[in-house]
Amino acid sequence: MDWKELAYEVLNGKEITYEEALTILLTPDKQLLELLHGAYIIRRHYYGNKVKLNKIKNVKSGICPENCSYCSQSSISKAPIEKYTMLSKEEILAGAKQAYDMKIGTYCIVASGRGPSNREIETVAAAVKEIKERYPLTICTCLGILKPEQAVKLKEAGVDRYNHNINTSERHHPEITTSHTYQDRIHTVERVKQAGISPCSGIIVGMKEKKEDVVDMAFSLKALDADSIPVNFLNAISGTPLEGTKELNPRYCLKVLAMMRFVNPSKEIRVAGGREVNLRSLQPLGLYPANSIFVGDYLTTEGQADSADLRMLEDLGFEIDFNYQFVSTR
């Protein structure tokens, strides 16, 4: 496969086929650099050398009734994590100030649980209103399964983006959780879109799925028209059912990112959780297909030091897209 030629075809309007996407994941390692070059042609067309930075604030930890097998916060997890109820408005505001001071463009307010209570929605909405008055940040919330009226409330408060990952393919979903359905996740993304909020939805790779499942995820997100696609690589946490799972290597992770770029050429592709432990020394190469990363810690696991991320971007010659302010066209 001539990846450079395919990249230009994509820029001219071609939508790659399922078979071509699967071929990307099956690319021999000796062709990896050519594949990344093709993905970079597409990434550069839409985003140049700019990188969007995102920071998570875990505003509610643990206390979740769901049985997701990858998650340290689930009801079946034995991982020794910190557990607490919804933080105060002031604590959420403090996280926004920290993100602004670090020149991070997107502040992600994340809470554990199946879905938010109306009281939790009120707390988050009040915090978002004040954040918007103080800082030029893009605000993304991730609070679980939403009711339609809750989505409207978040939109009215000023939420720009809502994250609700599909996580895996519809076929593989029952192997990962049985406490909610794949369609429950799809419905939440659709409710967010109907409320006029930008949809963010991504995946977790490395949960004993097949390569065909990964391709299915890419095309499902294309069908959902997700504006932002976080690609997580499983960081198997001790105490969870997937403890000890180690299916990934850095080269395959790069192929997944490249495939996501070819399938969803104009979308924000974010290297998300698990990049440090799975991409390892090849982390910089992930930003040739991707144009966005999380900075700092994740929900219950540590990330790479902020200074290391900033040095990586400087070494690559990439520019931080701090002034990025998402405006929904929906």
FENMOTA-V411499 format. One record per run of one state. SS is the DSSP state (H for helix, E for strand, C for the rest). FROM is the first residue (numbers start at 1). TO is the last residue. If there is no record, write none. Layout:
ss={SS SS}
from={FROM FROM}
to={TO TO}
//
This chain:
ss={C H C H C H C E C E C H C E C H C E C H C E C E C H C H C E C E C H C E C H C E C H C H C E C H C E C}
from={1 3 12 18 26 29 48 50 62 84 85 89 102 106 112 118 135 138 143 148 158 161 164 167 168 173 177 182 195 198 201 203 206 211 225 228 234 250 264 268 272 275 279 280 290 292 295 306 317 319 321}
to={2 11 17 25 28 47 49 61 83 84 88 101 105 111 117 134 137 142 147 157 160 163 166 167 172 176 181 194 197 200 202 205 210 224 227 233 249 263 267 271 274 278 279 289 291 294 305 316 318 320 330}
//
